[in-house]
Amino acid sequence: MNFYKFVAIDQLGKIHKAKLIAESEQEITDYLSGLGLTPIKISLSAETFFYKILKPLKRISLKDKIFFARNVSLILKSGAGFIDGLKIFVKNLKDGILKDFVLFLIYNLEKGSPFYLTFQYFPESFTPVEIELIKIGELSGNLTKTFDKWVEDLEKEKNVRTELMSSLLYPSIILIAAFAVIILVTTFVIPKIAGLVQQMGTKLPAFSRVILTTGIWIGDHIKLIFSFLFLFIVILISLLITRKGRNILLKISLRLPILKNLILNMNLRSFCFILGSLIESGITISQGLYLTSLVISHPELKEATLRMHQKIQGGSNFEEVLSQEKIFPPVFSGVMIIGSETGNLNKVLEVMEKYYEDEVKYTIKNLMTLLEPLLIVFVGLIVGLIAVSIIVPVYQQISAQLEQGLQQRQISQ
């Protein structure tokens, strides 16, 4: 199969641009005709160097996944033909990765491929857990229920992310404001004040000399500073968009006391959320642990989950292998063991998921409550140091002039 990009027009004159994996241009032409689209241009799409770099960013967003899952659920519930419903749906989509995915989904379905198979071609957008849940839903004939549950899970994930982002918004604004104040003062204010102080001929105290000299240096090298800042942002983004880079950042974060506990709680929440969803869908604990290990990012928790899967496959029971893993807090292990023994593991996982979700929220809230005044003090300290470094020499100059005037009066008398 080859990777093609095409431009087509529909009966209303709307232009559609997308990418599609197919065996030939003729197959693309026939497929587009079946959608009521007239191809204008079809060409092979090569993966350029920049495309490979940006490929991790070319994923279906969480918002688009929710939109897609809701519409698929509606199509399934409507009783209309599934492929016909998808054809109507795709014509109203904007050009982008979601449209490429839906077009490829229709293409595969018309060829007789299983529904879940298309999702495997988009590993950047769909996790192994999501693909497995969709596969089970399709094979069991409960695809509508699967998509309803998927929408619910995605909404829950969206709410968690939104809350995290909103918690980080205010500190980010303060940091940006502090940086802007420093740049403004060092670029425009301090050079003028320094020139004025030099003209007055006042001997500056060491404190003022350090502040003014530093400010002048920053002002003179502002372009260099911005270049290093831009390079730092590029490196940070490149680390965030690659799996290896994210692992490096994660290892660094796990060495910081507060972030270490926060990341563990976030991953424990994901552990409960994913394993609970898999067990509810009818997947065995052993297989559920294996799929969960593919999604967990915490290295120790990931290894522990995989070891549990291997031991259960070897004949051990869930309660035994869970108690052997020290990465799980004692309270967590105890509650899970009780839930497993009583046959209520799925409900216990749901309760523990809510518990760790609240723990993450409280930790972030407390961290932000501590960080916000510290940032305000930081900004105030910078402004105060600059102000004092300017006021001291001015005060000295005024005092010297007053003393000189007083001496002249005494001499004249």
Secondary structure, DSSP 8 states (H G I E B T S, - for coil): -EEEEEEEE-TT--EEEEEEEES-HHHHHHHHHHTT-EEEEEEE----HHHHHHGGG-S--HHHHHHHHHHHHHHHHH-S-HHHHHHHHHHTS-SSHHHHHHHHHHHHHHTT--GGGGGGG-TTTS-HHHHHHHHHHHHHT-HHHHHHHHHHHHHHHHHHHHHHHHHHHHHHHHHHHHHHHHHHIIIIIHHHHHHHHHHHT----HHHHHHHHHHHHHHHTHHHHHHHHHHHHHHHHHHHHSHHHHHHHHHHHTTSHHHHHHHHHHHHHHHHHHHHHHHHTT--HHHHHHHHHHH---HHHHHHHHHHHHHHHTT--HHHHHHH-TTS-HHHHHHHHHHHHTT-HHHHHHHHHHHHHHHHHHHHHHHHHHHHHHHHHHHHHHHHHHHHHHHHHHHHHHHHHHHHHHHHHHHH-
